[in-house]
């Protein structure tokens, strides 16, 4: 799986727009560095006003400390605030903010300009489907994309999950949605930590403790084992203790000298609740959120990752919802290379809007298994590549170069997309080109050529 390495290089000089001036005051300091060139959406003063539109906003500025409920309102607002950099003037958001501007004496205006310009640059590459999406998964993908960095966890003890991420969305929702998107190959995870999960409330805030194997009480005390050399009796120190003296319970002799009369080969744990003693204890989890007790061998676990966009996600964010809709229509589309899906999506739009024809040639190889069994995997792939290259060349030749061609290799099949051609004509040309290509092969891959028109793909 290919990860997105979000390394963008936007202009370092802020583009000047016709912006209204904004100079809030926090802690007695005028935030003059926010007055240059940009338009800010302010919390809470702008939240109940008419929003000018995401294309006219450059950053979200937090002027007052926010409760979790306020943060949830901002994330769930249907005005595209998830696409804006968060500038925190309160110093309370921590890693959730893109920039902590609470120390105004150390403010560097160039940092703000670079941050806002980088967000604006990447937001311009985003498909409009992600400006105001209804679901959290699309918002998360778009947020990762415009921020240019991975979705990264940090430890936070007061969180139910014990972590928070560099986004306004709560960590429980992030973990739930990102797990689904990893399964869908839209996100790739880099392991961060493993957490334990309460069977009752799904929180991860526990008191982890040693417990008595009999009654599960944590009220334990430690005592020594004593070994009486003369009679070889071994037992807890409490069994020997009689006031200030140590008397062997087996032979009733007094033990006065450590090392010559007895030694202490180990320790034992004694439960003050039930009186049982044991050399080993059990591990128990007590949920600090709902008081549920869970034995150590039955507590649930879940992995926390640092999440990055995959190549599939990047194409999805560029192409919009039609990208996934296309790949989910049929098993053949699930195997299409990403770069071909982008071109195919454009062809479908042109066909719907302008009735512009196109056709897709799919090549399957029936003899793959037989060739691999007799000649090995390398020979099959060599023959497959040879046929595909020869077919692409022959097809262009028989079509006399009159039609634009996009060729791409898939996992199990290969594809050739031809623009401005009917399905019937491409089938006729591909039959002739296929015969030419197959005649040059030493090993017969038995290619099966199938031609799809716009109606098949729509």
C-alpha positions in Angstrom: 0.0 0.0 0.0 1.4 3.4 -1.0 1.2 6.1 1.6 0.7 9.8 0.9 3.8 11.7 1.8 2.2 15.1 2.1 5.1 17.3 1.1 3.7 20.4 -0.5 5.5 23.6 -1.2 3.0 26.5 -1.4 4.1 30.1 -1.9 5.8 31.5 1.2 4.5 35.0 0.4 0.9 35.5 1.4 -1.5 36.3 -1.5 -3.3 39.6 -0.9 -7.1 39.5 -0.9 -9.7 42.1 -0.1 -10.1 41.0 3.5 -11.8 42.7 6.4 -9.5 43.6 9.3 -9.6 41.7 12.5 -7.7 42.5 15.6 -9.0 40.6 18.7 -7.6 41.2 22.1 -6.6 38.3 24.4 -5.1 38.9 27.8 -4.7 42.6 27.1 -2.6 42.1 24.0 -3.8 43.1 20.5 -3.3 40.3 18.1 -1.9 42.6 15.4 -0.2 39.7 13.5 -3.6 38.4 12.4 -4.6 41.6 10.5 -2.6 41.1 7.4 -4.2 39.7 4.2 -6.5 37.0 5.6 -10.1 36.5 6.7 -10.7 34.8 10.0 -13.7 32.9 11.2 -13.8 33.5 15.0 -15.0 31.4 17.8 -17.4 32.2 19.5 -18.3 35.6 18.0 -18.8 34.5 14.4 -20.5 31.2 15.1 -24.1 32.4 15.1 -23.6 34.9 12.2 -24.1 34.2 8.5 -21.1 32.3 7.2 -19.5 33.9 4.2 -18.6 30.5 2.6 -15.5 28.4 3.0 -13.9 29.9 -0.1 -13.8 33.3 1.7 -12.3 32.1 5.0 -8.7 31.4 5.6 -8.5 30.2 9.3 -10.5 29.4 12.4 -9.4 31.5 15.3 -10.3 30.4 18.8 -10.6 33.3 21.2 -12.1 31.7 24.2 -11.6 28.3 25.9 -13.9 25.6 24.5 -15.8 22.8 26.1 -16.0 19.4 24.4 -19.6 20.3 23.4 -18.3 23.5 21.7 -15.6 21.6 19.8 -18.2 19.1 18.6 -20.4 22.0 17.3 -17.5 23.3 15.3 -16.6 20.0 13.8 -20.2 19.1 12.9 -21.0 22.5 11.5 -21.9 22.2 7.8 -19.8 25.2 6.7 -16.5 23.5 6.0 -14.7 24.5 9.2 -12.8 21.1 9.1 -10.8 22.5 6.1 -9.5 25.5 8.0 -6.3 25.7 10.0 -7.0 26.2 13.8 -5.2 29.1 15.4 -5.6 28.9 19.2 -5.3 32.2 21.1 -6.2 30.5 24.5 -3.5 27.9 24.8 -6.1 25.3 25.8 -6.5 23.2 22.7 -3.0 21.6 22.8 -2.3 19.3 19.8 -5.8 19.8 18.5 -4.8 23.3 17.2 -2.6 23.7 14.2 -0.9 26.7 15.8 -0.8 27.8 19.4 -0.8 31.6 19.4 -1.4 32.1 23.1 2.0 33.7 23.7 1.5 36.8 21.7 5.0 38.2 22.6 6.6 35.4 20.7 4.3 35.6 17.7 6.0 35.2 14.3 3.7 36.6 11.5 5.5 34.5 8.9 4.4 31.3 10.6 0.8 32.2 10.3 1.1 33.2 6.7 2.9 29.9 5.8 0.3 27.8 7.7 -2.7 29.5 6.1 -1.1 29.5 2.6 -0.4 25.8 2.8 -4.0 25.0 3.8 -5.3 27.2 1.0 -3.0 25.6 -1.5 -4.1 22.0 -0.6 -7.7 23.0 -0.3 -7.7 24.2 -3.9 -6.7 20.6 -4.9 -9.7 19.1 -3.1 -12.8 18.0 -4.9 -15.9 20.1 -4.0 -17.6 16.9 -2.7 -15.5 17.3 0.5 -16.2 21.0 1.2 -19.3 20.2 3.3 -19.6 16.4 3.7 -22.2 14.9 5.9 -20.2 12.0 7.3 -17.1 12.0 9.6 -15.0 9.7 7.4 -15.0 12.1 4.5 -14.2 15.0 6.8 -11.3 13.1 8.4 -9.8 12.3 5.0 -10.2 15.9 3.8 -8.7 17.2 7.0 -5.6 15.0 6.7 -5.2 16.1 3.1 -5.5 19.9 3.7 -3.3 19.8 6.8 -0.5 18.0 4.9 0.4 15.8 7.9 -0.7 12.4 9.3 -3.5 12.1 11.9 -1.2 11.6 14.9 -2.2 10.5 18.4 -0.8 11.9 21.7 -1.4 10.7 25.2 -4.1 12.5 27.2 -5.1 10.9 30.5 -8.4 12.7 30.8 -9.6 11.3 27.5 -11.8 8.2 27.6 -9.5 6.6 25.1 -6.3 8.0 26.9 -5.3 9.7 23.6 -6.2 12.7 21.5 -5.5 13.5 17.8 -4.4 16.6 16.0 -7.9 17.4 15.0 -11.1 18.8 16.6 -12.9 15.5 16.3 -13.1 13.5 19.5 -10.7 10.5 19.7 -13.4 7.9 20.1 -15.0 8.8 16.7 -11.5 9.1 15.1 -10.6 5.5 16.2 -14.0 4.1 15.1 -14.0 5.8 11.7 -10.3 5.3 11.0 -10.6 1.5 11.7 -13.3 1.3 8.9 -11.2 3.4 6.5 -8.2 1.2 7.1 -10.3 -1.8 6.1 -11.4 0.1 3.0 -7.7 0.8 2.2 -8.3 4.6 2.4 -5.9 4.9 5.4 -2.7 3.2 6.3 -1.7 2.9 10.0 1.6 3.1 11.7 1.4 1.4 15.2 1.4 3.9 18.1 0.2 1.9 21.2 -2.3 -0.8 22.4 -5.1 0.1 24.8 -7.4 -1.9 27.0 -11.1 -1.3 26.5 -13.8 -1.6 29.2 -16.5 -4.2 28.4 -19.1 -1.9 30.0 -18.5 1.6 28.7 -15.7 1.2 26.1 -13.4 3.6 27.9 -9.7 3.0 28.5 -9.3 4.6 31.9 -8.4 1.8 34.3 -6.8 1.1 37.7 -4.7 -2.0 36.8 -3.8 -3.9 40.0 -2.7 -7.2 41.5 -5.6 -9.2 42.9 -6.1 -12.3 45.0 -6.7 -15.4 42.8 -9.5 -16.6 45.1 -11.6 -13.5 45.9 -10.2 -10.9 43.4 -9.5 -8.4 46.3 -6.5 -6.1 45.8 -6.1 -6.0 49.6 -2.8 -7.9 49.7 0.3 -7.9 51.8 3.7 -9.3 51.3 5.4 -11.8 53.6 8.6 -13.9 53.5 8.9 -17.6 53.1 11.0 -19.1 55.9 13.0 -22.3 55.5 14.1 -24.1 58.7 17.3 -25.9 58.0 17.0 -28.5 60.7 13.6 -30.0 59.8 13.4 -28.6 56.3 10.0 -27.0 56.9 9.0 -24.2 54.5 6.2 -21.8 55.2 5.1 -18.2 55.5 6.8 -16.0 58.2 3.4 -15.6 60.0 3.4 -19.3 60.7 6.7 -19.0 62.6 6.0 -15.7 64.3 5.2 -15.9 68.0 5.6 -12.4 69.5 9.2 -11.5 69.2 10.3 -15.1 68.5 10.4 -17.3 65.5 9.2 -20.8 66.4 9.1 -23.6 63.8 5.5 -24.9 63.6 6.8 -28.4 62.6 9.5 -29.2 65.2 8.8 -26.4 67.7 12.4 -25.3 67.8 13.3 -21.6 68.1 15.1 -20.1 65.2 17.5 -17.4 66.4 20.1 -16.9 63.7 19.4 -16.0 60.1 21.7 -17.9 57.8 22.6 -20.7 60.2 19.1 -21.7 61.6 17.0 -20.5 58.6 16.9 -18.4 55.5 14.3 -16.5 53.4 14.2 -18.1 49.9 11.3 -16.0 48.6 8.2 -13.9 49.2 4.5 -14.8 49.4 1.4 -12.6 49.0 -1.4 -12.9 51.6 -4.9 -11.7 51.1 -6.2 -9.6 54.0 -9.8 -10.2 52.8 -10.0 -14.0 52.6 -6.7 -15.0 54.2 -5.5 -17.1 51.3 -1.8 -17.0 50.4 -0.2 -17.5 47.0 3.1 -17.0 45.4 1.4 -15.5 42.3 -1.4 -13.0 41.9 -3.9 -12.2 39.1 -4.1 -9.0 37.2 -7.4 -7.1 37.4 -8.8 -4.0 35.6 -11.2 -1.6 37.4 -12.8 0.9 35.1 -12.5 4.4 36.5 -15.3 5.6 34.3 -18.1 3.0 35.2 -16.6 0.9 38.0 -16.8 -2.3 35.9 -14.3 -5.0 37.1 -12.6 -7.1 34.4 -10.2 -10.0 34.8 -6.9 -9.5 33.0 -7.4 -12.5 30.7 -10.8 -11.3 29.4 -10.2 -7.6 28.9 -10.6 -6.3 25.3 -7.7 -4.6 23.5 -7.5 -2.2 20.6 -4.6 -0.8 18.7 -4.0 2.9 18.1 -2.3 4.0 15.0 -0.9 7.1 13.3 -3.1 7.4 10.2 -1.9 8.4 6.7 -3.7 8.7 3.4 -3.2 5.9 0.9 -2.9 6.4 -2.9 -6.5 5.3 -3.2 -7.6 8.0 -0.8 -5.7 10.7 -2.6 -7.4 9.8 -5.9 -10.7 9.7 -4.1 -10.1 13.2 -2.7 -9.2 14.5 -6.1 -12.0 12.8 -8.0 -14.9 13.0 -5.5 -17.6 10.5 -4.6 -17.8 9.1 -8.1 -14.4 7.5 -7.6 -15.7 5.1 -5.0 -19.1 4.7 -6.6 -17.4 3.5 -9.7 -15.1 1.0 -8.0 -18.0 -0.5 -6.0 -20.3 -1.2 -9.0 -18.7 -4.4 -10.2 -15.7 -6.7 -9.2 -13.9 -5.6 -12.4 -13.9 -2.0 -11.3 -12.4 -2.9 -8.0 -9.3 -4.1 -9.9 -8.9 -0.9 -12.0 -5.7 1.0 -11.4 -6.2 4.3 -9.6 -4.8 6.4 -12.5 -7.2 4.8 -14.9 -10.2 5.3 -12.6 -9.5 9.1 -12.6 -9.5 9.1 -16.5 -12.5 6.9 -16.7 -14.4 9.1 -14.3 -13.7 12.1 -16.6 -14.8 10.1 -19.6 -18.1 9.2 -17.9 -18.8 12.8 -17.1 -18.1 13.9 -20.7 -20.4 11.1 -21.9 -23.2 12.2 -19.7 -22.8 15.9 -20.5 -21.8 15.8 -24.1 -22.6 12.2 -25.2 -18.9 11.8 -26.0 -18.2 8.1 -26.8 -15.5 5.9 -25.3 -14.8 2.2 -24.6 -12.8 0.2 -22.2 -10.9 -2.9 -23.2 -10.3 -5.5 -20.4 -7.7 -8.3 -21.0 -7.9 -11.5 -18.8 -5.4 -14.3 -19.0 -6.9 -17.8 -18.9 -3.6 -19.8 -18.9 -2.0 -18.1 -15.9 -2.3 -21.1 -13.7 -1.0 -23.6 -16.3 2.0 -21.5 -17.3 2.9 -20.9 -13.6 2.8 -24.6 -12.9 4.9 -25.6 -15.9 7.2 -22.7 -16.3 7.0 -20.6 -13.1 5.6 -17.3 -12.1 8.3 -15.2 -13.8 7.7 -16.7 -17.2 3.9 -16.0 -17.0 4.5 -12.3 -16.1 7.0 -12.0 -18.9 4.6 -13.4 -21.4 1.7 -11.3 -20.0 3.8 -8.1 -20.3 4.9 -9.0 -23.8 1.4 -9.6 -25.0 0.1 -6.4 -23.4 2.8 -4.2 -24.9 2.3 -5.8 -28.3 -1.5 -5.4 -28.1 -1.2 -1.7 -27.1 1.2 -1.1 -30.1 -0.9 -3.1 -32.5 -4.1 -1.4 -31.4 -2.7 2.0 -32.0 -1.5 0.9 -35.4 -4.8 -0.6 -36.6 -6.6 2.5 -35.4 -4.1 4.6 -37.3 -3.5 6.9 -34.3 -6.9 8.5 -34.6 -8.1 7.9 -31.0 -6.5 8.9 -27.6 -5.4 5.7 -25.7 -4.8 5.2 -22.0 -3.2 1.8 -21.1 -2.8 0.6 -17.5 -1.9 -2.7 -15.8 -4.1 -4.0 -13.0 -3.5 -6.8 -10.4 -5.3 -9.6 -12.3 -6.3 -7.9 -15.6 -4.9 -5.3 -17.9 -6.9 -2.3 -19.4 -6.9 0.0 -22.4 -9.2 3.0 -22.4 -9.9 4.5 -25.8 -11.6 7.9 -26.1 -14.0 9.1 -28.9 -14.7 5.5 -30.1 -17.8 3.3 -30.1 -17.8 0.0 -28.2 -18.4 -1.8 -31.5 -15.5 -0.3 -33.3 -13.1 -0.9 -30.4 -14.2 -4.6 -30.4 -13.4 -4.9 -34.1 -10.0 -3.2 -33.8 -9.0 -5.2 -30.7 -9.8 -8.5 -32.4 -7.3 -7.7 -35.1 -4.7 -6.3 -32.8 -5.1 -9.3 -30.4 -4.4 -11.8 -33.1 -1.2 -9.9 -34.1 -0.1 -9.7 -30.5 -0.8 -13.4 -29.7 1.1 -14.6 -32.7 4.4 -13.3 -31.4 4.2 -15.2 -28.1 6.3 -18.3 -27.3 3.9 -19.2 -24.4 0.1 -18.9 -25.0 -1.4 -16.9 -22.2 -4.8 -17.4 -23.8 -6.0 -13.8 -23.6 -9.7 -13.0 -23.3 -10.7 -9.6 -24.6 -13.8 -7.9 -23.3 -15.0 -4.4 -24.4 -17.2 -2.2 -22.2 -19.1 0.8 -23.3 -20.4 3.8 -21.3 -23.7 2.1 -20.6 -21.8 -0.9 -19.0 -19.8 1.4 -16.8 -22.4 3.9 -15.7 
